[in-house]
């Protein structure tokens, strides 16, 4: 090997000066090209690393945002600012979205039901609530079905109510009833719009039934009909065991007083939702 190297050195030394200089320039050019290529590869490697880091950072930011949103939703469904500051959303006309009030009703000889609701469903907003007992699925029902007016059913007897609430705006609705002569009143946004009598007179509301939000019951707690389902949002569903004064109803509608129902108050842990119905803060 040493002999071969010496021969190569002698051969190179024996070359003419101009040829030797040309070879040196050529070697220099090749060296510069090689160094330039190495530099390009280093730059590409650095750029790729930066792009990967930027992509990783972008992905982490998006994931963190999603986690924060999930956390907000979890808080929204389980920890409202106040136990009554929530609404139930029923966005689809199905037979499986509904809310259920955990408490039941005692025997009642009079009641007032008030709630806020918003719906633009057509035809008819459906059934905001229904109360069914064994032997009578229509013990108390508020329903607007098809092109019929809003109806109040008590013990399957019917009164048509002069309420107009399917304009997509929030409305405050109150219904009062007493077994004495079957007297009823209907209030919208604090104003009395109708009154009547002979609606299930002298009938006591039976205790121990099931109170459903958003569906009409054909049996106790079930057999819902999608065509009668409520579509929209509701909040502040309260029931009292007496006929509230018109002044009290006006104050509730104006949000100038806080009067939770003494039989059924609107409280987060008193309302369960099913089938994709949701509870949101208001």
C-alpha positions as CSV (number, residue, x, y, z in Angstrom):
1,X,0.0,0.0,0.0
2,X,2.9,2.4,0.8
3,X,4.6,1.6,-2.5
4,X,1.3,2.3,-4.3
5,X,0.9,5.7,-2.5
6,X,4.5,6.7,-3.3
7,X,3.9,5.8,-7.0
8,X,0.7,8.0,-6.9
9,X,2.6,10.9,-5.3
10,X,5.4,10.7,-7.9
11,X,2.9,10.5,-10.7
12,X,1.0,13.6,-9.4
13,X,4.3,15.5,-8.9
14,X,5.3,14.6,-12.4
15,X,2.2,16.3,-13.8
16,X,2.6,19.7,-15.6
17,X,1.9,22.8,-13.5
18,X,-1.2,23.9,-15.4
19,X,-2.8,20.4,-15.2
20,X,-2.0,20.2,-11.5
21,X,-3.6,23.6,-11.0
22,X,-6.7,22.6,-13.0
23,X,-7.0,19.5,-10.8
24,X,-6.7,21.5,-7.7
25,X,-9.3,24.0,-8.8
26,X,-11.6,21.0,-9.7
27,X,-11.1,19.5,-6.3
28,X,-11.8,22.9,-4.7
29,X,-15.0,23.2,-6.7
30,X,-16.1,19.7,-5.7
31,X,-15.3,20.5,-2.1
32,X,-17.3,23.7,-2.1
33,X,-20.3,21.9,-3.8
34,X,-20.1,19.2,-1.2
35,X,-20.0,21.7,1.6
36,X,-22.9,23.7,0.0
37,X,-25.0,20.5,-0.2
38,X,-24.2,19.6,3.4
39,X,-25.4,23.1,4.4
40,X,-28.6,22.7,2.4
41,X,-29.3,19.4,4.1
42,X,-28.7,21.0,7.5
43,X,-31.1,23.8,6.6
44,X,-33.7,21.4,5.4
45,X,-33.3,19.4,8.6
46,X,-33.7,22.5,10.7
47,X,-36.7,23.7,8.7
48,X,-38.4,20.3,9.0
49,X,-37.7,20.3,12.8
50,X,-39.3,23.8,13.0
51,X,-42.3,22.7,11.0
52,X,-42.8,19.6,13.1
53,X,-42.5,21.7,16.3
54,X,-45.0,24.2,14.9
55,X,-47.4,21.5,13.9
56,X,-47.0,19.8,17.3
57,X,-47.6,23.2,19.0
58,X,-50.7,23.8,16.9
59,X,-52.1,20.4,17.6
60,X,-51.5,20.8,21.4
61,X,-53.2,24.2,21.3
62,X,-56.2,22.7,19.5
63,X,-56.4,19.8,22.0
64,X,-56.1,22.1,25.0
65,X,-59.0,24.3,23.5
66,X,-61.1,21.1,23.1
67,X,-60.4,20.0,26.7
68,X,-61.3,23.4,28.0
69,X,-64.6,23.2,26.0
70,X,-65.4,19.8,27.4
71,X,-64.6,21.0,30.9
72,X,-67.0,24.0,30.3
73,X,-69.7,21.7,29.1
74,X,-69.3,19.4,32.0
75,X,-69.5,22.3,34.4
76,X,-72.5,23.7,32.5
77,X,-74.4,20.4,32.9
78,X,-73.5,19.8,36.6
79,X,-72.5,23.0,38.3
80,X,-74.6,26.0,37.4
81,X,-74.0,29.4,39.0
82,X,-77.2,28.9,41.0
83,X,-79.3,25.7,41.2
84,X,-82.1,27.3,39.3
85,X,-80.1,29.0,36.6
86,X,-80.4,26.4,33.8
87,X,-82.6,25.5,30.9
88,X,-83.6,22.2,29.3
89,X,-83.0,22.0,25.5
90,X,-85.1,19.7,23.4
91,X,-84.0,20.4,19.8
92,X,-85.6,17.6,17.8
93,X,-89.2,16.3,17.4
94,X,-88.6,12.7,18.6
95,X,-90.1,10.2,21.0
96,X,-87.0,9.8,23.0
97,X,-85.8,13.4,24.1
98,X,-87.3,14.4,27.3
99,X,-86.8,15.6,30.9
100,X,-88.1,14.0,34.0
101,X,-88.9,15.7,37.3
102,X,-87.8,13.5,40.1
103,X,-90.4,14.7,42.5
104,X,-94.1,13.8,42.2
105,X,-97.2,15.7,43.1
106,X,-99.3,15.3,46.2
107,X,-103.1,15.3,46.0
108,X,-104.0,18.8,44.8
109,X,-107.3,20.8,44.8
110,X,-105.7,23.8,43.1
111,X,-102.4,24.5,41.4
112,X,-100.4,27.1,39.5
113,X,-97.9,26.0,36.9
114,X,-95.4,28.6,35.5
115,X,-92.5,28.2,33.1
116,X,-90.4,30.0,30.6
117,X,-90.3,28.5,27.1
118,X,-89.1,29.3,23.6
119,X,-90.2,27.4,20.5
120,X,-90.7,28.1,16.8
121,X,-91.8,24.6,16.0
122,X,-94.6,24.1,13.4
123,X,-97.2,22.9,13.3
124,X,-97.6,23.2,17.1
125,X,-94.9,23.4,19.7
126,X,-95.9,20.0,21.1
127,X,-96.1,19.1,24.8
128,X,-94.2,21.3,27.3
129,X,-95.2,19.0,30.2
130,X,-97.5,16.2,31.1
131,X,-98.4,14.5,34.4
132,X,-99.7,10.9,34.3
133,X,-101.1,8.7,37.1
134,X,-102.1,5.1,37.0
135,X,-105.5,4.9,35.3
136,X,-105.2,8.4,33.8
137,X,-102.3,9.3,31.4
138,X,-103.8,12.8,30.9
139,X,-104.1,13.9,34.5
140,X,-102.5,17.3,33.7
141,X,-101.2,18.1,30.1
142,X,-100.3,21.3,28.3
143,X,-100.1,20.6,24.6
144,X,-100.3,22.4,21.2
145,X,-100.6,19.6,18.6
146,X,-100.9,20.1,14.9
147,X,-103.0,23.1,14.0
148,X,-105.0,23.0,17.2
149,X,-104.8,25.8,19.8
150,X,-102.8,25.3,23.0
151,X,-104.9,23.0,25.2
152,X,-104.9,22.3,29.0
153,X,-106.1,18.8,29.8
154,X,-107.1,17.8,33.4
155,X,-108.4,14.3,34.0
156,X,-108.6,14.1,30.2
157,X,-111.1,17.1,30.0
158,X,-110.0,19.9,27.7
159,X,-109.9,23.7,27.7
160,X,-108.4,25.7,24.8
161,X,-106.1,28.5,25.9
162,X,-105.6,31.8,24.1
163,X,-101.8,31.7,24.2
164,X,-99.5,32.4,21.2
165,X,-96.0,31.4,21.8
166,X,-94.5,29.7,18.7
167,X,-92.6,32.8,17.4
168,X,-89.1,31.6,18.6
169,X,-89.0,34.1,21.4
170,X,-88.9,33.5,25.2
171,X,-92.3,33.7,26.8
172,X,-93.5,33.3,30.4
173,X,-96.5,31.1,30.7
174,X,-98.7,30.5,33.8
175,X,-101.7,28.3,34.2
176,X,-103.9,28.3,37.3
177,X,-106.7,25.8,38.1
178,X,-108.9,25.0,41.1
179,X,-111.2,22.1,41.5
180,X,-113.9,24.5,42.7
181,X,-116.1,24.8,39.6
182,X,-113.1,23.8,37.5
183,X,-111.9,27.5,37.2
184,X,-108.8,28.1,35.2
185,X,-106.7,31.1,34.1
186,X,-104.0,31.5,31.4
187,X,-101.3,34.1,31.6
188,X,-98.7,35.0,29.0
189,X,-95.7,37.3,29.8
190,X,-97.5,38.4,33.0
191,X,-100.9,39.3,31.4
192,X,-104.0,37.3,31.9
193,X,-105.2,36.4,28.4
194,X,-108.0,34.0,29.2
195,X,-110.2,32.4,31.9
196,X,-112.9,29.7,32.0
197,X,-114.6,27.2,34.2
198,X,-116.1,23.7,34.3
199,X,-112.7,22.1,33.5
200,X,-112.8,18.8,35.5
201,X,-114.8,20.5,38.4
202,X,-114.5,18.9,41.8
203,X,-111.8,16.5,40.6
204,X,-108.8,16.3,42.9
205,X,-105.4,15.9,41.1
206,X,-104.2,12.4,42.0
207,X,-100.9,12.0,43.8
208,X,-97.9,9.8,43.0
209,X,-97.7,10.2,39.2
210,X,-94.9,10.9,36.8
211,X,-94.1,14.5,35.6
212,X,-92.4,14.6,32.2
213,X,-91.0,17.7,30.4
214,X,-91.3,17.7,26.6
215,X,-93.5,14.6,25.9
216,X,-97.1,13.5,26.2
217,X,-97.5,10.2,28.1
218,X,-99.9,7.5,26.9
219,X,-98.9,5.4,29.8
220,X,-97.3,6.4,33.1
221,X,-93.8,7.5,32.2
222,X,-93.8,6.3,28.6
223,X,-95.3,5.5,25.2
224,X,-94.3,8.9,23.8
225,X,-95.5,10.1,20.4
226,X,-92.9,12.1,18.4
227,X,-95.7,14.1,16.7
228,X,-96.7,15.5,20.2
229,X,-93.1,16.2,21.4
230,X,-92.1,19.7,22.5
231,X,-89.3,21.2,20.3
232,X,-87.5,24.2,21.9
233,X,-86.1,25.2,25.3
234,X,-87.7,25.7,28.7
235,X,-86.7,26.9,32.1
236,X,-88.1,27.9,35.5
237,X,-90.8,25.2,35.6
238,X,-92.4,25.6,39.0
239,X,-95.6,24.3,40.5
240,X,-97.5,25.7,43.6
241,X,-100.4,24.0,45.4
242,X,-102.6,27.1,45.2
243,X,-103.8,29.7,42.7
244,X,-101.3,32.5,42.6
245,X,-102.5,36.1,42.6
246,X,-102.2,38.0,39.3
247,X,-99.8,40.4,40.9
248,X,-97.5,37.6,41.9
249,X,-97.6,36.1,38.4
250,X,-96.7,39.6,36.9
251,X,-93.8,39.9,39.3
252,X,-92.5,36.5,38.4
253,X,-92.8,37.2,34.7
254,X,-90.9,40.5,35.2
255,X,-88.2,38.7,37.2
256,X,-88.8,41.2,40.0
257,X,-89.4,38.4,42.6
258,X,-88.0,35.0,43.3
259,X,-90.9,32.6,44.1
260,X,-89.9,28.9,43.6
261,X,-92.7,26.5,43.5
262,X,-93.6,25.1,46.9
263,X,-94.5,21.7,45.3
264,X,-92.1,21.5,42.4
265,X,-89.3,24.0,42.4
266,X,-86.9,24.4,39.4
267,X,-83.7,23.0,40.8
268,X,-80.9,21.3,38.8
269,X,-80.8,18.1,40.8
270,X,-84.6,17.7,40.6
271,X,-84.5,17.3,36.8
272,X,-83.0,14.5,34.8
273,X,-82.7,14.6,31.0
274,X,-82.7,11.7,28.5
275,X,-82.2,10.7,24.9
276,X,-79.9,13.7,24.0
277,X,-81.9,16.4,25.8
278,X,-79.4,18.7,27.6
279,X,-79.2,21.1,30.5
280,X,-77.4,24.4,29.9
281,X,-76.7,27.5,32.0
282,X,-78.8,30.6,31.4
